[in-house]
Amino acid sequence: MSIQITPAASDRMRAFLDRAPDATGVRFSVKRMGCSGFGYVVDLADVIADDDKVLDIDGIRVVVDPKSLPLVDGTLIDFQRQGLNASFVFHNPNATGECGCGESFTVS
Protein backbone atom coordinates (compact mmCIF):
# COMPACT_ATOMS: atom_id res chain seq x y z
CA MET A 1 0.00 0.00 0.00
CA SER A 2 1.47 3.30 -1.08
CA ILE A 3 0.12 6.83 -0.96
CA GLN A 4 2.34 9.88 -1.30
CA ILE A 5 1.70 13.48 -0.27
CA THR A 6 3.48 16.51 -1.69
CA PRO A 7 4.77 19.18 0.72
CA ALA A 8 1.92 21.50 -0.35
CA ALA A 9 -0.71 18.84 0.42
CA SER A 10 1.02 18.04 3.71
CA ASP A 11 0.93 21.70 4.75
CA ARG A 12 -2.79 21.94 3.88
CA MET A 13 -3.63 18.76 5.81
CA ARG A 14 -1.65 19.96 8.84
CA ALA A 15 -3.60 23.23 8.77
CA PHE A 16 -6.90 21.31 8.84
CA LEU A 17 -5.66 19.05 11.65
CA ASP A 18 -4.42 22.02 13.70
CA ARG A 19 -7.96 23.48 13.64
CA ALA A 20 -9.53 20.14 14.64
CA PRO A 21 -7.64 18.78 17.66
CA ASP A 22 -10.16 15.94 18.13
CA ALA A 23 -9.50 14.52 14.66
CA THR A 24 -7.50 11.29 14.58
CA GLY A 25 -6.09 11.96 11.11
CA VAL A 26 -7.09 12.59 7.51
CA ARG A 27 -9.48 10.18 5.79
CA PHE A 28 -8.79 9.54 2.09
CA SER A 29 -11.48 7.60 0.26
CA VAL A 30 -13.54 7.37 -2.88
CA LYS A 31 -17.29 7.36 -3.42
CA ARG A 32 -19.49 6.73 -6.42
CA MET A 33 -20.17 10.07 -8.07
CA GLY A 34 -19.73 12.12 -11.20
CA CYS A 35 -19.90 11.11 -14.81
CA SER A 36 -16.88 8.79 -14.66
CA GLY A 37 -17.89 6.70 -11.66
CA PHE A 38 -15.73 7.61 -8.64
CA GLY A 39 -14.76 10.80 -6.85
CA TYR A 40 -12.07 11.43 -4.26
CA VAL A 41 -12.95 12.43 -0.70
CA VAL A 42 -10.46 14.03 1.69
CA ASP A 43 -11.90 14.71 5.12
CA LEU A 44 -10.95 14.68 8.77
CA ALA A 45 -11.08 11.24 10.38
CA ASP A 46 -13.03 11.22 13.63
CA VAL A 47 -13.05 7.45 14.08
CA ILE A 48 -10.75 4.71 12.84
CA ALA A 49 -12.52 1.42 12.14
CA ASP A 50 -10.85 -1.92 12.84
CA ASP A 51 -10.53 -2.68 9.11
CA ASP A 52 -9.21 0.77 8.11
CA LYS A 53 -5.65 1.01 6.87
CA VAL A 54 -3.71 3.70 8.74
CA LEU A 55 -0.59 5.14 7.12
CA ASP A 56 1.86 7.58 8.67
CA ILE A 57 2.94 9.87 5.84
CA ASP A 58 5.24 12.73 6.78
CA GLY A 59 3.82 12.66 10.33
CA ILE A 60 0.20 12.75 9.13
CA ARG A 61 -2.11 9.83 9.86
CA VAL A 62 -3.89 8.96 6.62
CA VAL A 63 -6.87 6.63 7.06
CA VAL A 64 -8.18 4.59 4.11
CA ASP A 65 -11.20 2.27 4.23
CA PRO A 66 -10.85 -1.23 2.74
CA LYS A 67 -13.19 -0.55 -0.21
CA SER A 68 -11.21 2.50 -1.31
CA LEU A 69 -7.80 0.94 -0.76
CA PRO A 70 -7.38 -0.84 -4.13
CA LEU A 71 -8.67 2.24 -5.99
CA VAL A 72 -6.21 4.69 -4.40
CA ASP A 73 -3.10 2.55 -3.96
CA GLY A 74 -0.15 4.41 -5.49
CA THR A 75 -1.88 7.81 -5.56
CA LEU A 76 0.09 11.04 -5.20
CA ILE A 77 -1.93 13.77 -3.45
CA ASP A 78 -0.97 17.35 -4.25
CA PHE A 79 -2.51 20.70 -3.30
CA GLN A 80 -2.55 23.45 -5.90
CA ARG A 81 -3.66 27.05 -6.08
CA GLN A 82 -4.78 28.54 -9.39
CA GLY A 83 -5.89 32.12 -9.09
CA LEU A 84 -8.62 32.25 -6.45
CA ASN A 85 -9.16 28.47 -6.56
CA ALA A 86 -7.34 25.95 -4.39
CA SER A 87 -7.86 22.19 -4.24
CA PHE A 88 -6.31 18.81 -3.76
CA VAL A 89 -5.13 17.22 -7.00
CA PHE A 90 -4.76 13.45 -7.37
CA HIS A 91 -2.34 11.56 -9.59
CA ASN A 92 -3.71 8.02 -9.48
CA PRO A 93 -2.00 5.27 -11.50
CA ASN A 94 -5.17 3.13 -11.21
CA ALA A 95 -7.37 5.66 -13.01
CA THR A 96 -8.00 4.68 -16.62
CA GLY A 97 -10.08 7.77 -17.42
CA GLU A 98 -11.38 11.04 -16.02
CA CYS A 99 -14.36 13.22 -16.77
CA GLY A 100 -13.74 16.48 -18.60
CA CYS A 101 -13.86 18.60 -15.45
CA GLY A 102 -11.54 16.29 -13.50
CA GLU A 103 -14.01 15.74 -10.66
CA SER A 104 -14.39 12.01 -11.15
CA PHE A 105 -12.43 9.05 -12.50
CA THR A 106 -12.94 5.51 -13.70
CA VAL A 107 -11.01 2.29 -13.14
CA SER A 108 -11.18 -0.60 -15.59
N, C-alpha and C positions, 0 to 999 in steps of 0.2 A: 504494500500500500504506500503510495507516494503522492503527496500534495505539496506544492511549493508556494511560497508567498514572497512577492517582491517587497523591498523595503517600503515602498509607498503604501502597499496594502497592509503591511505590518503596522505602520504608523497609524493608519486609519482604524484598524481593529483595536489597537491599544487605546486610542482616543475613545472609542465606544465603551471598551471595558472599564476605563477610568471613570466614566460617568455612570456605570452600573456595577457597583461593588458587590452586589449579590449574584451577579452572573458567574457561572462556572467556566465559561469559555465562549467560543464562537462556534455556532452550528452552521455547517456547510452541507446543503442538501439539494435535491432536485424535486420538482413536482411537475405533474402533467399540466401543461399550459401552452398557450401560443399556437401558432400555425405549424410549428415543426415538431411539437410533441412534448418537449421538456424545457423547463426553465430553472435557472439557478436561484437558490435562496441562501442568503447570508444573514444570519440573525444571532442575537445573543442566546446562549444556551443557559436555561434556568435549571434544567434537570438532565442528568446523564443516565440513560437507560442501560440495563445490564448488557444488552447486545450492541450498544453503540461502540464504534471505534474511536478512541481518543488519541490524537497525535499531539506531540509537543513540537511546534514549529516556531523557532526563533523566540521561545519563551511564551508563546501563545497556545493555549489549549484549543485545538480544533476538533470538534465533535461531528462525526459522520454516522448517519444511521445505516443499517445493513442493506436496505434497498437502494440507497443512493451510492453506496460504496463502489460497485463495479462501473457505474456511470461516470464517476468523477476521479477515479484512480489515474494518477499522472497529470492532473490539472495544475496549471500555474495560475494563481490568482494575482491580479495586478489591480491597482487603483489609479485611475487617470482623470485628469481635469482637462476639459476642453471648453474654453470660454467660461460661461456661467455654469456649465454642467459638470458634474463629478460623479463617477460610478466605478464599481468594481468591474473588471474586464477579465474574462476567463479564456484561457488557452487550453483546450481540452483535446488530447490526442484521440479520445474515443468518439468525438463528434464527427459524424460523416456528412452533416449538412447543417445549415443555419437558415433561419428566416431572413428576409431582406433587412429587417430593422435590428437584427442581432439579439433580440429578446429571448429567443428560444432555439433549441437545437434538436437534432435527431441522431439516433444511434442505430446502425444496422445490425 
